[in-house]
């Protein structure tokens, strides 16, 4: 209960103000349209400038983080890196320094492929796949092979599309634009066919991964529950979902006590 109380949103949203972007990146912006029904945001790729990136995230007041007729979906995104290249977007949110970074092979391979085990294990738990330790290891070794230069699934998960960044109460929310149905993408990344989802159940969902540092607190953020974004990309599939992930402000962690950090991170990754 103390954790829930600490992350309650009583203050106004304040969006990220971008100061620098180092490395390659792409920017996608949309223009609201009332057709087709329901209304949507068709996206187009625009020039990779800091001004366009700021527009894609929304202005630093936080008022434009969500767009659309009902103020429900992000209207653009910034793609950091491409298939394993390093890109960092730096700035501040409510006066707090923040860095968002794409991932490289070393992120996935560190500590015995810890991130790979966390990601595949989290996905398995979210959808009740019941993987054995041997199966988990096999999937992780396909996702993150021992040869860094070998094309593999980790690259597809390492160039996050950031649709918004804002602080609301005591946590910073980050929007990851992705697929509403990731079955085919993950089957390719894991080299195996996933079991069919039960009738009436939501499709398999999983986001890309972004590394975030907020005032000295750093973590890998990702999620396995997405919501329809209303965005229409040229391929009709990309950015069809928004995955909201969050990192608590450092001051809140100090108040909660270090003993609760692991609980918060675990809940956030399964959200």
N, C-alpha and C positions, 0 to 999 in steps of 0.2 A: 504493500500500500504506500509506503514511503517513496518507493521508486516512482509509482504513478503520479503521486502528488508533485514530485520534483520536476516532472516533465510536463506539467500542465501548462496550457497556452493561455496566458493572460495578457501578454504584451502584444503589440502590433507586429506583424511580419516585417522583417527587414531583409532585403535581398542582398546578394553578393555584389560588391563593386570590384570589377576586374582591374588589376594593375598591370600584369604581364602574362603573356602566354609564350612559353619557350618550347620549340619543337613544332612538328607539323600538326595541323588541325583543319577540320572542315566545319562549315557552318550551314545550317539548314533553317530557313525561315518559312513561315506559312502566312497565308492571307485567308481570313475567315470567309466562309461561304455558307449560305443557307441551303444550298443544293449540293449534293443529294441530301435527302432527308434520312436520318437526322443530320443536323449541321456538322461540318467537318472543317479541318484545316489542311488543305493540300500543301505539301512542303516542296520547296525547291532549294537546290544548292546555290549559295551566294558566295561572294568574295570572302576569303578568310582574313577578315580584319577584326581588330579588337572591338571596334564599334558594332559590327554585326554580331560578334559573339555576345556582347553585352545585351543587345536587343533580343537575341535568342533566349537568354536567361531571364529577361525582364529587367526593369530598371532597379537601381539600388534601393529604392523605397520599398520594394517588395510588393508593390501594387500590381505588377504585371507578370508575376510568376505563373499565374494561371490565366488562361484566356478562353474564349469561346462564349456562346450565348448564355450559358449558365455558369461561367467562371469555373469550369470543371477540368479543363485539360491544358497541358502545356502546348504552346504554339510554335516551338522551334527547339533546336538543340545544337550543342557544340560537341563534335566528335574529337576526342583526344587521341592522337597517334593513329597508327594503322597496323594491325597485325603484329604487335610487339615492339613498335618504335616508341621512344620515350618522349612524352609531352606533359608539361606541367602548366596548369592554369592557376595563377596566384592572385590573391586579392585580400579583401577583408569583408567581414559580415558583422554589422553592429560593432565595428571597431576591433574585432578579433581577427588576427591573421589566419588565413585559410589557404591551403594548397590542395588541388585535386590533380591526380596524376594517373596516366595510363600505366599499364603493367608491362614488365619485361620477363624474360625467361627466369631470371634470378628470383623474382617474386614468387613464382610457382615452385621452383626447385629448392628453395631455402628450407632448412630444417627437415630434410627428408621428405620433401614435397608436401609440407604441412598444409599449405593453402589448397592444393589439389585434393587432399583427403577431406579437408573441411567442406569444400564446395561439393564434391561428389557425395560425401556422406550426408550433408545437409539436404541435397536434392533427394537422395534415397529416403531419408526420414520424412521429408515433406510429402512424398507420394507413396509411402509404404512399400517400397520395393524390396525391403528385407534382404539386402545384399550381405553375403558372407564376407569375412575378412579377405578371403582369396579373391572373390569377385571384385571387391572394392579396390584391392591393390591392382588387379588387372585393368580396371577402368582408369585408375589414376595413371598407370604407366602408359596407357594409350593417350590420355589427355596431356600428360607431361612426360614425354619420353626422355631418356637419359642423354640424348644427343641434342644440344641446344638449337642447332641449325635445321633439325628435321621439322618439316611442316607438321603441325599438330593442332589439336583442338584448343589448346590454351590461348593460341593467337586470336581465335575468334571471340574469346571472352575478355580480351585485354584492351580493347579500344572503346571505352565507354562513351556513350552519347549522353551528355549532361543537358537536361531540359530545364532545370531550375536549381537554385541554391538559396535557401533563406533560413533565418533563425525565427523560431516561433516559440516563445516561452524560454525553456532552458535547453533546447536541442536545435541542431541545424539539420534541416531536411534537404536531401539531395534527390532529384528526380533522374532516374535512369530510363531513357527511351529504349524500348526493345520490342520483341515479338510477343504478341498475345498468345501464340501457340509455337513453342520451341521444339516440338517433337523431332522434326526433320533435322534441325540444326544440331541438337544434342546427340541424335543418333549418329550423325557424321562425326561429331567431336569425340564420342565415346567408342565409335566403331562397333556398335551393337544396336539391335532393334529393341525399342522399349515396349513393354506390355501395353496393350490397348487400354485406354481409359474407360472406366465403367460408364454406361449410358447415363446421361444427365450430369455427369461430373465435368468440372472445368478441364480444359486441356492442360498439358504439361506447360509449366511456366518457369522461367529462370532468367535472371538478368545477367548482363555483363558485370565486371568487377571494376571498381574504382578505388584507388588508394587515396585516403583523405587524411590530412593533418590539420587539426583545429587547435590553435594555441598550444602546440606541443603534444597534443594527444593524437596519435595516428592509428589508423585501422584500415582494413580492407572491407568495403561495403558492397553488399549484393543482396538480392532477395528472390523468393520463389513464389510470390503472389503479385500479379500485375493487374491493373485496371485498364479498361479500354480508354485510349487517349483521344479518340476522335480525329487523329492525324492520319492523313493519307499520303504515303510516299509514292514515288513513281512506280515501284515494284508492287505496290498494294499490300505489302506485308511488313516492311520495316517501320519501326516506331509506332506500331499499332497498339502498344501497351506502354504504360508508365509504371515503373517500380519505384516506390518511395522508400528510401533508406535514410537512416538518421545516425548522427553522432552527437553525444551530449557535450555541452560546453564544459570546459575544464573546471569551472567554478562549481558546477553541479556535482561532478565526480568527487570533488573535495568534500562537499557537504554530505554526500551519500556514504562516503567511506570506501576505501579500496576494496573491501570485501565484496561489494556489490557490482564491481566493474564487470567481472566475468558473467554474472547473471544478465546484466543489461546487454552485453555484446552477444551472448547466446540467443537471447530473445530477438534482438534486432536482426540477426542473420536468418532466423527462421521466419521472420515476418513476411 
